[in-house]
Amino acid sequence: MEKLNDILHELGISKVKLAKYLGVSRQMIYNYLELDDINKWPKDKKVLLLNLLGIKSPDEINNIKVDTDYIMNVETRINALFENNAKNEFNDSSNIYNGLNKRDKELLHNIIELIKEKLEDDSERNSDQAYHTFRYLYHFIQSLDSSKELKYILAYVAKATGFVKPLEFVFDEDDQFIFESIMFSGMTLYNNGGASKSRIAESHKRFVNQIEHRREEKMSRTLELNTIKVQALKELGYTEINEKNAAEVFEKIAEIQSRKVN
């Protein structure tokens, strides 16, 4: 069973994902993996596991070699089942997939399922790491339109982890090429231990100062806009912005701002 656990770990198949594939609870997966022999598993679950691993008997587990091709084959098998299960969700016009084409539906479904799996697995360990990771990812997505380099970061990670070919450029090719080269140099320096905390402390200090300055500017701008909004509502005799008066209020806000410019 230790060999099976090692293989599942190398394949990146979590307890949550395996439970979903076998159609059992996460607790049941833990119970199965605590047994000393796969032959003690329920027959139908054992067959599903063997099919997933691409073998005919438990004895073949020790001969499994986890390489790129094997990982891809297992991923294909497990994703095929999940995709079939997802078809019913895609056909429900009242769900979140409404209005998306097939390719976009599949992408959104895969993202949601992966995040859900990670969060569920995180809760099993009583850890907040997954929560904070995806909270940061949420803010990253919120910021995507603010900087083209954020898209380049995504492309770099996809390439560095082997999911995308290194010479694929879907954005500005020259910009991506330069950015990826700089990222690679920086990551190489980091991974080789050439950037100690003491040597780059001043750089991080500038990083912090820049962020704090931007936050202060944003807060100042927010306060200014709120003040103008209150003034606009007061001049128009309203107490709040709603659907009926929104256009009029925004027009008044623009007018008040123009007074300050003049």
C-alpha positions in Angstrom: 0.0 0.0 0.0 3.0 2.3 0.6 3.9 1.9 -3.1 0.3 2.8 -4.1 0.4 5.9 -2.0 3.7 6.9 -3.6 2.3 6.4 -7.1 -0.8 8.4 -6.3 1.4 11.2 -4.9 3.6 11.2 -8.0 0.5 11.3 -10.2 -0.9 14.3 -8.2 -4.1 12.4 -7.4 -5.3 13.6 -4.0 -7.6 11.7 -1.6 -10.4 14.0 -2.6 -9.9 13.4 -6.3 -9.6 9.6 -5.8 -12.7 9.6 -3.7 -14.6 11.4 -6.4 -13.3 8.9 -9.0 -14.3 5.9 -7.0 -17.6 7.4 -5.9 -17.0 7.1 -2.2 -16.4 9.5 0.7 -13.0 10.9 1.6 -13.1 9.0 4.8 -13.7 5.8 3.0 -10.5 6.4 0.9 -8.5 6.8 4.1 -10.0 3.5 5.3 -9.1 1.7 2.0 -5.5 3.0 2.0 -5.0 1.8 5.6 -5.7 -1.8 4.5 -2.6 -3.9 3.9 -3.8 -5.4 0.7 -5.8 -4.0 -2.3 -7.5 -7.3 -2.6 -9.4 -6.4 0.6 -11.0 -3.5 -1.2 -14.6 -3.9 -2.5 -14.3 -5.6 -5.8 -15.9 -2.8 -7.9 -13.6 -0.2 -6.3 -10.5 -2.4 -6.8 -11.4 -2.7 -10.5 -11.9 1.0 -10.9 -8.5 1.6 -9.3 -6.8 -0.9 -11.5 -8.4 0.6 -14.6 -7.3 4.0 -13.5 -3.7 2.8 -13.1 -3.9 0.9 -16.4 -3.0 -2.5 -14.9 -4.9 -5.8 -14.7 -3.9 -7.0 -11.2 -2.6 -5.5 -7.9 0.7 -7.4 -8.4 1.6 -5.0 -11.3 1.6 -2.0 -9.0 5.2 -2.6 -8.1 6.2 -2.5 -11.8 4.6 0.8 -12.5 7.0 3.5 -13.7 5.6 7.0 -13.3 6.9 9.1 -16.2 5.4 11.8 -18.3 3.6 9.5 -20.7 2.1 7.5 -17.8 0.9 10.6 -16.0 -0.7 11.8 -19.2 -2.5 8.5 -19.7 -3.8 8.4 -16.2 -5.0 12.0 -16.4 -6.8 11.2 -19.6 -8.6 8.3 -18.0 -9.7 10.2 -14.9 -10.6 13.3 -16.8 -12.8 11.3 -19.2 -15.0 10.3 -16.3 -15.2 13.7 -14.8 -16.0 15.2 -18.2 -18.9 12.8 -18.6 -20.2 13.7 -15.2 -19.9 17.4 -16.1 -22.1 17.2 -19.2 -25.3 17.2 -17.2 -24.1 20.4 -15.5 -23.3 22.0 -18.9 -26.8 21.2 -20.2 -28.5 23.0 -17.3 -29.3 26.4 -18.7 -29.9 27.9 -15.2 -26.4 27.3 -13.9 -23.2 29.4 -14.1 -22.2 27.9 -17.5 -25.1 29.5 -19.2 -24.0 31.7 -22.1 -20.6 30.1 -22.5 -19.4 28.0 -25.5 -18.3 24.3 -25.0 -14.6 25.2 -24.7 -15.2 27.9 -22.1 -17.6 25.7 -20.1 -15.0 22.9 -19.8 -12.3 25.4 -18.8 -14.5 27.0 -16.1 -15.7 23.6 -14.9 -12.1 22.3 -14.6 -11.1 25.5 -12.6 -14.0 25.2 -10.2 -13.5 21.5 -9.6 -9.8 21.9 -9.0 -10.2 24.8 -6.6 -13.0 22.9 -4.8 -10.8 19.8 -4.5 -7.9 21.8 -3.1 -10.1 23.6 -0.6 -11.7 20.3 0.6 -8.4 18.7 0.9 -7.1 21.7 2.9 -10.0 21.4 5.3 -9.1 17.8 6.0 -5.7 19.0 7.2 -7.2 21.9 9.2 -5.0 24.3 7.3 -5.7 27.7 5.8 -3.0 27.5 3.1 -5.4 26.6 0.2 -7.8 29.3 1.3 -5.1 32.0 1.2 -3.6 30.7 -2.0 -7.0 31.0 -3.8 -7.7 34.3 -2.1 -4.5 35.6 -3.7 -5.5 33.9 -7.0 -8.9 35.7 -6.8 -7.1 39.1 -6.4 -4.7 38.1 -9.2 -7.6 37.5 -11.6 -9.2 40.8 -10.4 -6.0 42.6 -11.4 -5.5 40.9 -14.8 -6.6 43.9 -16.8 -4.4 46.3 -14.9 -1.1 44.9 -16.4 -0.2 42.8 -19.4 2.7 41.4 -17.4 0.2 39.5 -15.2 -0.8 37.4 -18.2 2.9 36.8 -19.0 3.3 35.5 -15.5 0.6 32.9 -16.1 2.1 31.9 -19.4 5.6 31.6 -17.8 4.3 29.3 -15.0 2.3 27.2 -17.5 5.5 26.7 -19.6 7.8 26.2 -16.6 5.6 23.4 -15.3 5.4 21.7 -18.6 1.7 22.3 -19.4 2.4 24.6 -22.4 5.1 24.4 -25.0 8.0 26.9 -24.3 7.7 28.6 -27.7 3.9 29.2 -27.5 3.2 33.0 -27.6 -0.5 33.9 -27.4 0.1 37.5 -26.3 2.7 40.0 -27.6 5.5 37.7 -28.7 8.4 40.2 -28.2 7.1 41.3 -24.8 6.5 37.8 -23.7 10.0 36.7 -24.8 11.7 39.5 -22.9 9.5 39.0 -19.8 10.1 35.2 -19.7 13.8 35.6 -20.1 14.0 38.0 -17.2 11.7 35.7 -15.1 13.9 32.7 -15.9 17.0 34.6 -14.8 15.3 35.7 -11.6 14.0 32.3 -10.7 17.4 30.8 -11.5 19.1 33.2 -9.1 16.5 32.4 -6.5 16.7 28.6 -6.8 20.5 28.6 -6.8 20.6 30.6 -3.6 22.2 33.6 -5.1 19.8 36.0 -3.5 20.1 36.0 0.3 17.6 38.0 2.4 20.2 40.4 3.6 21.4 41.1 0.0 18.0 42.0 -1.3 16.5 43.6 1.8 16.8 47.1 0.4 15.1 46.0 -2.8 12.2 44.5 -0.8 12.0 47.7 1.2 11.5 49.7 -2.0 8.9 47.2 -3.0 7.0 47.7 0.3 7.3 51.5 0.0 5.9 51.5 -3.5 2.9 49.4 -2.5 2.2 51.5 0.5 2.4 54.7 -1.6 -0.1 53.2 -4.1 -2.4 52.1 -1.3 -2.3 55.6 0.2 -3.1 57.1 -3.3 -6.0 54.7 -3.7 -7.4 55.5 -0.3 -7.1 59.2 -0.9 -8.8 58.8 -4.3 -11.6 56.8 -2.7 -12.2 59.3 0.0 -12.2 62.1 -2.6 -14.8 60.3 -4.8 -16.9 59.6 -1.8 -16.8 63.2 -0.8 -17.8 64.2 -4.4 -20.6 61.6 -4.4 -22.0 63.0 -1.2 -21.9 66.5 -2.5 -23.6 65.5 -5.8 -26.4 63.7 -3.9 -26.8 66.8 -1.7 -27.0 69.2 -4.6 -29.6 67.0 -6.4 -31.6 66.4 -3.3 -31.1 62.7 -3.2 -30.0 60.4 -0.3 -28.7 57.5 -2.4 -27.8 56.4 -5.9 -30.3 54.0 -7.5 -31.2 52.8 -10.9 -33.5 55.7 -11.6 -31.1 58.5 -10.6 -27.7 56.9 -11.4 -27.2 58.7 -14.7 -28.1 62.1 -13.2 -25.9 61.6 -10.2 -22.9 60.5 -12.3 -23.4 63.5 -14.5 -23.4 65.7 -11.5 -20.2 64.0 -10.1 -18.5 64.8 -13.4 -19.6 68.4 -13.2 -18.3 68.8 -9.7 -14.9 67.3 -10.8 -14.7 69.7 -13.7 -15.2 72.6 -11.3 -12.0 71.6 -9.5 -10.1 71.3 -12.7 -11.1 74.7 -13.8 
